[in-house]
Amino acid sequence: MPRTLVPLLAALLVLGGCGDERAQSVPAAGAATAPAEEGFVSLFNGKDLSGWEGNPSVWRVEDHTIVGGSLNGNPRNEFLASTASYHDFILRLDYKLTGTSGFINSGVQLRSQRLKEPANEMIGYQADIGVGYTGSIYDESRRKKTIAPADAAQIKRLEKLGDWNHYEVRARGRNVVVVLNGEVTVDYTEPDTTLAQEGYFGLQIHGGAKSEVRFRDIRIQVLQPEH
């Protein structure tokens, strides 16, 4: 090919690429949602807390992320709860937990309910977040204990402390699977058939610490219940 044609063809290719669907699908830096995933819908618009309810003095939106808590201190547990209820699903999100003192802990409630007293609490399953607890399932305000502990060595290898991590929770029937940064940490099947397997999501910042948690790219794929 004559060398004089190379710059001209290169320019035409660049101009032609402007209409390429692949180029248009790349999200802008700081976008609130992850690249489109088939079957998933966003639960957070990156602008405000539409679709969520909680204490506005604790929960806010900054830089396209949901932020909870304060490095000045958190006197009690606080939850930001979804306004919609879910049964079977795959939930994906990113989280970052930071803190300077106290019990630095967070979590993601699933199939949970708001308590009437105290109204700041939730009850139900929690994909736990925090040193010694990340990757485990805790039964918040019900059995009040870890019901599916993750392997400590695995979590130490996987979790990026003070940085962004990816959580996936798969819930189908009485089975719940937690995935941290691409690896399954627990696979739990509820033995108590009397417990409801439907409810709300909740994002937690734990009381008794100077800590802050951030969540982004929250999306869900709703699954058809098994019969």
C-alpha positions as CSV (number, residue, x, y, z in Angstrom):
1,M,0.0,0.0,0.0
2,P,1.4,3.5,-0.8
3,R,2.6,5.2,2.4
4,T,0.7,8.4,1.4
5,L,-2.6,6.6,1.8
6,V,-1.9,5.4,5.4
7,P,-2.6,8.7,7.2
8,L,-5.8,9.2,5.2
9,L,-7.1,5.7,6.0
10,A,-6.2,6.1,9.6
11,A,-8.2,9.3,9.9
12,L,-11.2,7.7,8.2
13,L,-11.1,4.8,10.6
14,V,-11.0,7.1,13.6
15,L,-14.0,9.1,12.3
16,G,-15.9,6.0,11.5
17,G,-15.3,4.7,15.0
18,C,-17.2,7.6,16.4
19,G,-20.5,5.8,15.5
20,D,-19.4,2.4,16.8
21,E,-21.8,1.0,19.4
22,R,-18.8,-0.4,21.4
23,A,-17.3,3.0,21.7
24,Q,-20.7,4.4,22.9
25,S,-21.1,1.7,25.5
26,V,-18.0,2.7,27.5
27,P,-19.2,4.5,30.7
28,A,-17.9,7.9,31.5
29,A,-15.5,8.2,34.4
30,G,-17.3,8.3,37.7
31,A,-20.6,7.0,36.2
32,A,-23.0,5.7,38.8
33,T,-23.8,2.4,37.1
34,A,-21.6,-0.4,35.9
35,P,-21.5,-1.3,32.2
36,A,-24.8,-2.8,31.1
37,E,-25.3,-6.4,32.2
38,E,-28.0,-8.5,30.6
39,G,-30.9,-9.0,32.9
40,F,-29.7,-6.5,35.5
41,V,-31.3,-3.2,36.5
42,S,-29.8,-0.5,38.7
43,L,-31.1,0.2,42.2
44,F,-29.3,3.5,42.5
45,N,-29.4,6.4,40.1
46,G,-26.2,8.0,41.2
47,K,-27.9,11.3,41.9
48,D,-30.2,10.9,45.0
49,L,-31.7,8.3,47.3
50,S,-34.8,7.6,45.2
51,G,-35.9,4.0,45.9
52,W,-34.3,4.1,49.4
53,E,-35.3,5.3,52.8
54,G,-33.2,6.1,55.9
55,N,-31.9,8.7,58.2
56,P,-31.0,11.7,56.0
57,S,-28.4,12.9,58.6
58,V,-26.6,9.7,58.1
59,W,-27.1,8.7,54.4
60,R,-26.2,10.9,51.5
61,V,-24.9,10.8,47.9
62,E,-21.4,12.0,47.1
63,D,-19.6,11.6,43.8
64,H,-22.1,9.1,42.4
65,T,-21.9,6.9,45.5
66,I,-24.1,6.2,48.5
67,V,-22.3,7.3,51.7
68,G,-23.2,6.4,55.2
69,G,-21.8,7.3,58.6
70,S,-19.1,9.7,59.7
71,L,-15.4,9.7,60.7
72,N,-16.5,11.9,63.6
73,G,-18.5,9.0,65.0
74,N,-21.7,6.9,64.7
75,P,-23.7,6.6,67.9
76,R,-25.9,3.8,66.7
77,N,-26.6,1.3,63.9
78,E,-28.2,2.9,60.9
79,F,-29.7,1.3,57.8
80,L,-30.7,2.6,54.4
81,A,-33.4,0.3,53.2
82,S,-34.8,-0.3,49.7
83,T,-38.5,0.7,49.3
84,A,-39.1,-2.5,47.2
85,S,-39.1,-6.0,48.4
86,Y,-37.4,-9.0,46.7
87,H,-37.6,-12.8,46.9
88,D,-35.1,-14.5,44.6
89,F,-32.3,-12.5,43.0
90,I,-28.7,-11.8,42.1
91,L,-27.5,-8.6,43.8
92,R,-24.2,-7.0,42.7
93,L,-22.5,-3.9,44.2
94,D,-19.2,-2.4,45.2
95,Y,-18.4,-1.2,48.7
96,K,-15.6,0.6,50.5
97,L,-15.4,0.7,54.3
98,T,-13.0,3.0,56.2
99,G,-12.6,4.1,59.8
100,T,-10.2,5.2,62.5
101,S,-11.6,3.6,65.7
102,G,-14.3,1.5,67.3
103,F,-16.2,-1.4,65.7
104,I,-15.6,-0.6,62.0
105,N,-18.3,-2.7,60.4
106,S,-21.0,-2.5,57.7
107,G,-23.2,-5.0,55.8
108,V,-25.8,-5.6,53.2
109,Q,-29.2,-6.7,54.5
110,L,-31.3,-9.0,52.3
111,R,-34.8,-10.5,52.7
112,S,-35.1,-8.2,55.7
113,Q,-37.6,-6.0,57.4
114,R,-37.6,-2.7,59.3
115,L,-38.1,-3.1,63.0
116,K,-40.8,-0.9,64.6
117,E,-38.8,-0.6,67.8
118,P,-36.1,0.6,67.5
119,A,-37.0,2.0,64.1
120,N,-33.3,2.5,63.1
121,E,-32.8,-1.3,63.1
122,M,-33.5,-4.1,60.5
123,I,-34.0,-7.8,61.0
124,G,-32.9,-10.5,58.6
125,Y,-29.9,-11.9,56.8
126,Q,-26.9,-9.8,56.3
127,A,-23.9,-10.2,54.0
128,D,-21.4,-8.9,56.6
129,I,-18.6,-6.4,56.0
130,G,-15.7,-5.7,58.3
131,V,-12.5,-7.3,59.5
132,G,-13.3,-10.8,60.9
133,Y,-16.8,-10.7,59.3
134,T,-16.6,-9.9,55.6
135,G,-17.9,-12.7,53.4
136,S,-20.0,-14.2,56.2
137,I,-23.8,-14.2,56.7
138,Y,-25.0,-12.7,60.0
139,D,-28.6,-13.0,61.2
140,E,-29.3,-9.4,62.2
141,S,-31.6,-8.8,65.2
142,R,-33.0,-12.3,64.9
143,R,-30.6,-15.1,65.9
144,K,-28.0,-12.3,66.4
145,K,-25.1,-14.4,65.4
146,T,-23.0,-15.4,62.3
147,I,-24.9,-18.3,60.8
148,A,-22.4,-18.9,57.9
149,P,-18.8,-18.0,58.7
150,A,-16.3,-17.3,55.9
151,D,-12.8,-18.7,55.9
152,A,-10.5,-16.1,57.5
153,A,-7.5,-16.9,55.3
154,Q,-9.6,-16.6,52.1
155,I,-11.0,-13.2,53.2
156,K,-7.6,-11.9,54.1
157,R,-6.3,-12.9,50.7
158,L,-9.4,-11.4,48.8
159,E,-10.5,-8.3,50.6
160,K,-8.8,-4.9,49.9
161,L,-9.1,-3.1,53.2
162,G,-10.0,0.5,52.9
163,D,-10.5,0.2,49.2
164,W,-13.3,-0.8,46.8
165,N,-14.4,-4.4,46.8
166,H,-17.1,-6.2,44.8
167,Y,-19.9,-8.2,46.5
168,E,-22.4,-10.5,44.8
169,V,-25.3,-12.1,46.7
170,R,-27.3,-14.9,45.1
171,A,-30.6,-15.8,46.8
172,R,-32.8,-18.6,45.5
173,G,-35.3,-20.5,47.6
174,R,-33.7,-21.1,51.0
175,N,-30.2,-20.9,49.6
176,V,-27.9,-17.8,49.8
177,V,-24.4,-17.6,48.3
178,V,-22.0,-14.7,48.9
179,V,-19.2,-13.9,46.5
180,L,-16.4,-11.5,47.3
181,N,-14.2,-10.2,44.5
182,G,-15.1,-13.2,42.3
183,E,-14.8,-16.0,44.8
184,V,-17.6,-17.8,46.7
185,T,-17.1,-17.3,50.5
186,V,-20.2,-19.0,51.8
187,D,-23.0,-21.2,50.4
188,Y,-25.8,-21.3,53.0
189,T,-29.1,-23.2,53.0
190,E,-31.6,-22.1,55.6
191,P,-32.7,-25.1,57.7
192,D,-35.7,-23.3,59.3
193,T,-38.5,-23.6,56.9
194,T,-40.7,-21.1,58.9
195,L,-38.5,-18.1,58.1
196,A,-39.7,-15.8,55.4
197,Q,-37.5,-15.7,52.3
198,E,-38.6,-12.3,51.0
199,G,-37.9,-8.8,52.1
200,Y,-36.0,-5.5,51.7
201,F,-32.3,-4.7,51.1
202,G,-30.5,-2.6,53.6
203,L,-27.1,-0.9,53.7
204,Q,-25.7,-0.6,57.2
205,I,-23.2,1.6,59.0
206,H,-22.5,0.1,62.4
207,G,-22.7,2.2,65.6
208,G,-19.9,2.6,68.1
209,A,-17.2,3.6,65.6
210,K,-15.7,6.5,63.7
211,S,-16.3,5.0,60.3
212,E,-17.8,5.6,56.9
213,V,-19.1,3.2,54.2
214,R,-19.6,3.8,50.5
215,F,-21.7,1.8,48.0
216,R,-21.8,2.1,44.2
217,D,-23.0,0.2,41.1
218,I,-25.9,-1.4,42.9
219,R,-27.8,-3.6,40.5
220,I,-30.1,-6.6,40.6
221,Q,-31.3,-9.4,38.5
222,V,-34.7,-10.7,39.7
223,L,-35.0,-14.5,39.4
224,Q,-38.2,-16.5,39.0
225,P,-38.9,-18.4,42.3
226,E,-38.3,-22.1,42.2
227,H,-41.4,-24.3,42.5
